[in-house]
Amino acid sequence: MIYLTRIKEQVPAWGEGIRLALYQGERPLGTRKAIESNLEKLEEVARKASRFDVQLLALPELYLSGYALDRQQVEELAEPVDGRSMARVAQIARDNRMAIICPYAEREQAEGGERFYDSIALIDSEAKTLLNYRKTHLFGQTERENFSDGAGPFAVAEIAGFPVGVLNCYEAEFPELSRIIAVKGAKLIVIPTAADYYYTLADGSQAQVPYPDVSRTLIPARAYENKLFIAYANRCGGEKRGGHEWHYRHNSVIAGPDGKLLLAARAEETLLIGDCVPGDFPPTHPEGDYLKDRRPELYRELISPQSQPF
């Protein structure tokens, strides 16, 4: 595993920043044995990250089960947020004295039957679940067949006194979502993803247009326009289900408030470790502030029926 670091001699002071790690790797998919293997890998990665005094460790989308699932696999592998696998994640967080952002397939008992979500749990170093976020903007037909839409809210939690929010993969590409979290006070948004190149569509055919590499375009822009850090945690390698394959973009990055990439992974198993300290970045404008200069009363057209493009 490659260690890609941009850290100072001392861990950021309480409330002034956070030492963040992103794990990018190739992992097994779609079985109980795969989940067990991925939990063992998480334990190993957390142990290695703890040597760098990491305060927050984040993993790719649907880390526990793998991403390229069909509906039957979702129903077999999904667990409640307080289930056995997440309890083990919480213990790993406690043992290594760090918070963990762990994406997983969530099962919920709801009126009318079970529901399944593409979820992200944020667990602190004392094994407490601070956030359980359900993906609100699903991507493509397969995700819509596998999961229900989450309904928010878009929340912010503090890790080591530092405000952190989460989004999920495709949601990085909706500027409204990052802005909501920024307005709520976040200084870091972590976005687990499963962005690939070409992939298999719900009808079994291959996508004709590759998925865009937003790590070099939208991720820096989201960070710049919201005056915060954005971390995008992806896989490398691929996954196989039946005769179909997914090849991931290995484009995990951390972007700073100046719109520049602090760390960017290559096509290899990598632990990216960076200090996210807002005080290290001066203002981007001689005058003006994107957040303070907003005029929300003018933005009602965004949600009016007449403004919908289709």
Residue pairs with C-beta under 8 A, 6 or more apart in sequence:
1 25
1 48
1 269
1 270
1 271
2 265
2 266
2 268
2 269
2 270
2 271
3 52
3 270
3 271
3 273
4 263
4 265
4 270
4 271
4 272
4 273
5 52
5 263
5 272
5 273
5 274
6 254
6 262
6 263
6 273
6 274
6 275
7 19
7 52
7 273
7 274
7 275
8 275
8 277
11 19
11 53
11 55
11 275
12 18
12 19
12 55
12 160
12 162
12 275
12 276
12 277
14 160
14 161
15 160
15 161
15 162
16 161
16 162
16 277
16 278
16 279
17 162
17 275
17 276
17 277
17 278
17 279
17 280
18 55
18 56
18 159
18 160
18 162
18 164
18 188
18 275
18 276
19 52
19 53
19 54
19 55
19 56
19 273
19 274
19 275
19 276
20 54
20 55
20 56
20 57
20 58
20 188
20 190
20 229
20 231
20 254
20 273
20 274
20 275
20 276
21 45
21 49
21 52
21 54
21 56
21 57
21 58
21 271
21 272
21 273
22 57
22 58
22 59
22 231
22 232
22 233
22 252
22 254
22 265
22 270
22 271
22 272
23 42
23 45
23 57
23 58
23 59
23 60
23 233
23 270
23 271
24 60
24 233
24 234
24 235
24 236
24 250
24 252
24 265
24 269
24 270
24 271
24 272
25 41
25 235
25 236
25 237
25 269
25 270
26 235
26 236
26 237
26 238
26 248
26 269
27 34
27 37
27 38
27 41
27 63
27 66
27 235
28 34
28 37
28 38
28 66
29 65
29 66
29 67
29 68
29 69
29 239
29 240
29 241
30 65
30 66
30 68
30 69
30 73
30 77
30 241
31 77
32 76
32 77
34 65
34 66
35 64
35 65
35 77
35 85
38 63
38 64
38 65
38 66
39 64
39 85
39 88
39 89
39 92
42 59
42 63
42 89
42 92
42 100
42 102
43 92
45 57
45 271
46 57
46 92
46 93
46 95
46 96
46 98
46 100
47 96
48 271
49 57
49 96
49 98
49 271
49 273
50 96
50 97
50 98
52 273
54 98
54 273
55 98
55 99
55 125
55 159
55 160
56 98
56 99
56 100
56 101
56 159
56 160
56 164
56 190
57 98
57 99
57 100
57 101
58 100
58 101
58 190
58 192
58 231
58 233
59 100
59 101
59 102
59 103
59 192
59 233
60 67
60 103
60 192
60 193
60 194
60 233
60 234
60 235
60 252
61 67
61 103
61 118
61 168
61 169
61 192
61 193
61 194
62 69
62 103
62 104
62 105
62 118
62 194
63 102
63 103
63 104
63 192
64 77
64 85
64 102
64 103
64 104
64 105
65 73
65 74
65 77
65 78
65 104
65 105
66 239
67 194
67 235
67 239
67 246
68 194
68 199
68 200
68 239
68 240
68 241
68 244
68 246
69 77
69 105
69 146
69 241
70 142
70 146
70 241
71 145
71 146
73 241
74 105
74 116
74 146
74 147
75 114
75 116
77 105
78 104
78 105
78 106
78 107
78 116
79 85
79 86
79 104
79 105
79 106
79 107
80 86
80 106
80 107
80 108
80 109
81 106
81 119
81 121
81 129
81 132
82 129
83 107
85 104
86 102
86 104
86 121
86 123
86 129
89 100
89 102
89 121
89 123
90 123
90 127
90 128
90 129
91 127
92 100
93 99
93 100
93 123
93 124
93 125
93 126
93 127
94 125
94 126
94 127
96 125
97 125
98 125
99 122
99 123
99 124
99 125
99 130
99 159
100 122
100 123
101 120
101 121
101 122
101 166
101 190
101 192
101 233
102 120
102 121
102 123
103 118
103 119
103 120
103 121
103 168
103 192
104 119
104 120
104 121
105 116
105 117
105 118
105 119
105 147
106 116
106 117
106 118
106 119
106 132
106 134
107 114
107 115
107 116
108 114
108 115
108 116
108 117
115 148
116 146
116 147
116 148
117 134
117 135
117 147
117 148
117 150
118 134
118 135
118 138
118 143
118 146
118 147
118 150
118 168
119 132
119 133
119 134
119 135
119 150
120 131
120 132
120 133
120 135
120 166
120 168
120 192
121 129
121 131
121 132
121 133
122 129
122 130
122 131
122 132
122 133
122 157
122 159
122 164
122 166
123 129
123 130
124 130
124 157
124 159
130 157
130 159
131 155
131 157
131 166
133 150
133 154
133 155
133 166
133 167
133 168
134 148
134 149
134 150
134 151
135 143
135 147
135 149
135 150
135 168
135 169
135 171
136 149
136 150
136 151
136 152
136 168
136 171
136 177
137 149
137 168
137 170
137 171
137 174
137 177
138 144
138 147
138 149
138 170
139 169
139 170
140 201
140 202
141 201
141 202
141 203
142 201
142 202
145 202
154 165
154 167
154 177
154 180
154 181
154 184
155 165
155 184
156 163
156 164
156 165
156 181
156 184
156 185
156 186
157 163
157 164
157 165
158 164
162 187
162 188
162 276
163 185
163 186
163 187
163 188
164 186
164 187
164 188
164 189
164 190
165 181
165 184
165 186
165 188
165 189
165 190
166 189
166 190
166 191
166 192
167 177
167 178
167 181
167 189
167 190
167 191
168 191
168 192
168 193
169 191
169 192
169 193
169 194
169 195
171 177
171 191
172 178
172 191
172 193
172 214
172 218
172 219
172 222
172 230
172 232
173 214
173 218
175 222
175 225
176 302
178 189
178 222
178 225
178 226
178 230
179 225
179 226
181 189
181 226
182 189
182 226
182 227
182 228
182 291
183 291
183 294
186 228
187 228
187 229
187 276
187 278
188 228
188 229
188 230
188 231
188 276
189 222
189 226
189 228
189 229
189 230
189 231
190 230
190 231
190 233
191 219
191 230
191 231
191 232
191 233
192 233
193 232
193 233
193 234
194 234
194 235
194 246
194 248
195 211
195 213
195 214
195 215
195 234
195 248
195 249
195 251
196 211
196 238
196 246
196 247
196 248
196 249
197 210
197 211
197 247
197 248
197 249
198 206
198 207
198 210
198 211
198 247
199 206
199 207
199 211
199 246
199 247
200 206
200 207
200 241
200 244
200 245
200 246
201 207
204 244
211 249
213 249
213 251
214 232
215 232
215 234
215 249
215 251
215 252
215 253
215 261
215 264
216 251
216 253
216 261
219 230
219 232
219 253
219 255
220 230
220 255
220 259
220 260
220 261
221 259
222 230
222 255
223 229
223 230
223 255
223 256
223 257
223 258
223 259
224 255
224 257
224 258
224 259
224 284
225 290
226 290
226 291
227 257
227 278
227 284
227 289
227 290
227 291
228 257
228 278
229 254
229 255
229 256
229 257
229 262
229 276
229 278
230 254
230 255
231 252
231 253
231 254
231 255
231 276
232 251
232 252
232 253
232 254
232 255
233 252
234 248
234 249
234 250
234 251
234 252
234 265
235 248
235 250
236 248
236 250
236 265
236 267
236 268
236 269
236 270
237 247
237 248
237 250
238 245
238 246
238 247
238 248
239 245
239 246
239 248
240 246
250 265
250 266
250 267
250 268
251 264
251 265
252 264
252 265
252 270
252 272
253 261
253 262
253 263
253 264
253 265
253 272
254 261
254 262
254 263
254 272
254 274
254 276
255 261
255 262
256 262
256 276
256 281
257 278
257 281
257 284
258 281
258 284
259 284
262 274
263 272
263 273
263 274
265 272
283 289
301 307
